Structures are given as structure tokens and as C-alpha cells.
């Protein structure tokens, strides 16, 4: 069969398209094979609790059904490299549905937004807790200062007895290893580079309660409030709400800080 010039040109065009399609198909197959090998490697690392590179983290999220429609993969890589880390962001994935072990309707952009909201919420809670801590310390110091029955020193001994008796209720507690509350609190500041070193140098021997209150951790402050209220000290009723709720505030503080 003899073809004219137009038909030869059409046939040549068709053959070229077939060749390009075959080349593209081979390329796609090769890509799928490479991606399959790559995800096998990632899954092996995950199974053995190994270290995932940022690229591997992206691959693993895609394997788990997380999409990158609202945020590109490159943007996600930059975010994971400079602003946060894998576990902080992916912690929120548990709020989303999974089918056949794949997340449904979950995009990295959503995880990113939730992590940002969580950051601002934690900052707000920490500030509130710091304000509560300052207000309580001010109330305690001023209440003790205004009380005619308190000299600021006897109450330290009473608080120490309170703490010791709490510990002695535990049969496994070794009394010989007990450290008095004033020594415990003051000794944390004995290093020359510590923020309160000057206060330690001046008040380390027989410190008054207002010095100890200033240096108390939040947990120690809670314990002191419990002591003050349970011992029915001067104007202890002012601390009723703090006595009842402060332990829950500590939970908020600890959660917000970590």
C-alpha cells in the first residue's frame, strides 16, 4: 500500500504519540516502583523506632492518608525544619477519623493550624498561672505580715513539721534522709550564677517565711497553702478557694508548659 504525504505524516505523528505514551508509562512505573521502595524503607525505620528525616516524615504522613492540599510539601518541610517538629504537629491527628488505618479528610494545613492554636492557648494558660502564683504569694506574705500572732520564723518550723508528718505516713519513707523545707528551698539557689544567689547568701541561715515563699516552686506553694488552710492560720479562710482548686491549676500549668 502506497501512502501519500499526508497519511505518512499522520502515521508518523501517531507512532510518535505511542512512543511518548510508552515512555511516560515506563517513567510512571519506575516512579511508582521507587516510591514503593521508599515507603518500604520508611515503614522499616518506623517499625524499628528509627530516626526519620524530614523527607521521610512527609512520606510517612502521606502513607497514613495525610494530604498536602492546603500546604505544599515544600512548605511543610520548611515548617518542620524551622518552626516545630514532627510529634508536636502530628499529635493532633488523633482527633480525626481513620478508615483502614488511613486518615480521612486530614490535611497537613489543618494540623499546622491546630498546632498554632495550641501554642497560643498554652501561652495564655501559662500567663494566667503566673498571675495566680504572684497573687497567692502576695496574699500570703501580706496576710502573715498583718498577723500579730506570726513573727515569720515560727511558721517555718510549723510548716516543716507539717511536711515531715505527711512523708512519715508513707511506711517506706526513710526519716534519716529527710531534708528540712528551708534547707531544701534555699539550697537550690546556692550556686553563684543562680538568679536568687544574693538572697541565698544573705538569708540562708534561719530564713523567714517571706523569703521561702519568694523561692518556692509552684508545687511547694500549693503545699504551703494546704498547710496554712488546714492549720487554720490567721485569715486562712481567704485561701479556701485556692486550697480547693490550686491542685487542678497545677495540672493546667504542667500541661501548658510541655
C-alpha positions in Angstrom: 0.0 0.0 0.0 1.4 3.3 -1.0 0.6 6.3 1.3 0.6 9.8 0.2 2.4 12.5 2.1 -0.4 13.5 4.4 -1.1 9.9 5.5 2.6 9.3 6.2 2.7 12.4 8.3 -0.4 11.3 10.3 1.1 7.8 10.8 4.4 9.3 11.9 2.5 11.5 14.4 0.6 8.6 15.8 3.7 6.5 16.2 5.4 9.3 17.9 2.5 9.7 20.3 2.5 6.0 21.0 6.3 6.2 21.7 5.8 9.1 24.1 3.0 7.4 25.9 5.1 4.3 26.3 8.0 6.4 27.6 5.6 8.2 30.1 4.2 4.8 31.2 7.6 3.4 31.8 8.6 6.6 33.7 5.4 6.3 35.9 6.0 2.7 36.6 9.6 3.4 37.6 8.4 6.3 39.8 5.8 4.0 41.5 8.5 1.3 42.0 10.8 3.9 43.5 8.1 5.3 45.7 7.1 1.8 46.8 10.7 1.0 47.7 11.0 4.4 49.5 7.9 3.8 51.6 9.0 0.3 52.5 12.2 1.8 53.8 10.3 4.4 55.8 8.0 1.8 57.3 11.0 -0.3 58.2 12.5 2.7 60.0 9.2 3.3 61.8 8.9 -0.3 62.8 12.3 -0.2 64.4 11.8 3.1 66.1 14.5 4.7 64.0 15.1 8.3 63.0 13.1 9.7 60.2 14.4 12.6 58.0 12.1 15.4 57.2 11.5 13.9 53.8 10.7 10.5 55.3 8.3 12.2 57.7 6.4 13.7 54.8 6.4 10.3 53.1 5.1 8.6 56.2 2.3 11.2 56.6 1.2 10.7 53.0 1.2 6.9 53.6 -1.1 7.4 56.5 -3.5 9.4 54.4 -2.5 12.9 55.3 -2.8 15.3 52.3 -0.8 18.4 51.4 -3.5 20.4 49.6 -3.7 23.5 51.9 0.1 23.4 52.5 2.6 22.2 49.9 5.1 19.5 50.7 7.9 22.0 50.4 6.2 24.4 52.8 5.6 21.5 55.2 9.3 20.6 55.1 10.3 24.1 55.9 7.8 24.3 58.7 9.0 21.0 60.2 12.7 22.1 59.8 12.5 25.6 61.3 9.3 26.1 63.3 8.4 22.9 65.1 8.9 19.1 65.0 7.0 16.0 63.8 5.5 14.9 67.1 4.3 18.3 68.1 2.3 18.7 64.9 1.1 15.2 64.3 -0.2 14.9 67.9 -3.5 16.4 66.7 -4.0 13.6 64.1 -5.8 11.5 66.8 -8.8 13.9 66.6 -9.5 12.7 63.0 -11.3 9.6 61.7 -9.4 6.7 60.2 -10.6 4.1 57.7 -8.4 1.1 57.0 -5.7 2.7 59.0 -5.7 5.8 56.8 -6.8 9.3 57.9 -9.8 10.8 56.3 -10.1 14.4 55.3 -6.9 15.3 57.1 -4.6 17.8 55.6 -1.2 19.0 56.9 -2.6 22.5 56.9 -5.2 21.6 59.5 -2.5 20.1 61.7 -0.5 23.2 61.3 -3.4 25.4 62.3 -4.2 23.3 65.3 -0.6 23.4 66.5 -0.6 27.2 66.2 -3.8 27.5 68.2 -2.4 25.1 70.8 0.7 27.3 71.1 -1.3 30.5 71.8 -3.6 28.6 74.2 -0.6 27.4 76.2 1.0 30.8 76.3 -2.3 32.2 77.7 -2.6 29.5 80.3 1.0 30.0 81.4 0.4 33.7 81.8 -2.7 33.1 83.8 -0.9 30.6 86.1 2.0 33.0 86.6 -0.6 35.7 87.6 -2.2 33.3 90.0 1.1 32.4 91.6 2.1 36.0 92.1 -1.3 36.9 93.5 -1.2 34.0 96.0 2.3 34.8 97.1 1.3 38.4 97.7 -1.7 37.4 99.6 0.2 35.0 101.8 3.1 37.4 102.6 0.7 40.3 103.3 -1.6 38.1 105.5 1.4 36.9 107.5 2.8 40.4 107.8 -0.5 41.8 109.1 -1.0 38.9 111.6 0.0 39.8 115.2 0.4 36.1 116.0 3.1 35.5 113.3 6.7 36.6 113.5 7.7 35.0 110.2 10.0 32.4 111.7 7.9 30.1 113.9 5.7 29.3 111.0 8.7 27.9 109.1 9.2 25.3 111.8 5.5 24.5 111.8 5.4 24.1 108.0 8.4 21.9 108.2 6.7 19.6 110.8 3.6 19.5 108.5 5.7 18.4 105.5 7.6 15.8 107.6 4.4 14.3 109.0 3.0 14.0 105.6 6.0 12.0 104.5 6.1 9.8 107.6 2.6 8.5 106.7 4.4 6.6 104.0 5.9 3.4 105.7 8.7 3.3 103.0 9.9 6.8 103.8 13.4 6.9 105.3 13.4 9.5 108.0 17.1 9.8 108.1 17.1 11.2 104.6 14.7 14.0 105.3 15.8 17.5 104.4 14.1 20.4 106.1 12.0 22.6 103.8 14.1 25.7 104.4 17.3 23.9 103.5 15.7 22.3 100.5 14.3 25.6 99.1 17.4 27.6 99.9 20.0 25.1 98.7 18.5 25.3 95.1 20.0 28.8 94.9 23.4 28.3 96.4 25.2 28.4 93.0 26.9 31.7 92.3 25.2 32.0 88.9 21.7 31.4 90.2 19.1 34.2 89.9 18.5 34.4 93.7 22.1 33.8 94.8 22.3 37.1 96.6 19.2 36.2 98.5 20.7 32.9 99.4 23.9 34.4 100.7 22.0 36.9 102.9 19.2 34.6 104.2 20.5 31.0 104.0 20.6 30.7 107.8 17.2 30.7 109.5 15.3 32.2 106.6 12.0 33.9 107.3 8.8 32.6 105.6 8.6 35.6 103.2 12.0 34.6 101.8 10.9 31.0 101.4 7.6 32.0 99.8 9.6 34.0 97.2 11.7 31.0 96.4 9.0 28.3 96.5 8.2 26.3 93.3 4.6 26.2 92.3 4.2 22.7 93.8 5.7 23.9 97.1 3.4 26.9 97.1 0.4 24.5 96.8 1.7 22.5 99.8 2.2 25.7 101.8 -1.4 26.8 101.0 -2.7 23.4 102.2 -0.7 23.8 105.4 -1.9 27.3 106.0 -5.5 26.5 105.4 -5.6 23.2 107.3 -3.8 24.7 110.3 -6.4 27.5 110.4 -3.8 30.2 110.4 -4.6 33.9 110.5 -7.3 34.7 107.9 -6.9 31.3 106.4 -10.5 31.4 105.0 -9.1 33.8 102.4 -7.4 30.8 100.9 -10.4 28.5 100.8 -10.8 28.6 97.0 -7.1 28.3 96.5 -7.0 25.3 98.8 -9.7 23.6 96.9 -8.7 24.4 93.3 -5.0 25.1 93.2 -4.0 21.4 92.6 -6.1 21.5 89.4 -4.4 24.7 88.4 -1.0 22.9 88.7 -2.3 20.3 86.2 -3.1 23.1 83.7 0.3 24.7 84.3 2.2 21.4 83.7 0.2 20.6 80.6 0.7 24.1 79.2 4.4 24.0 79.8 5.0 20.7 78.0 
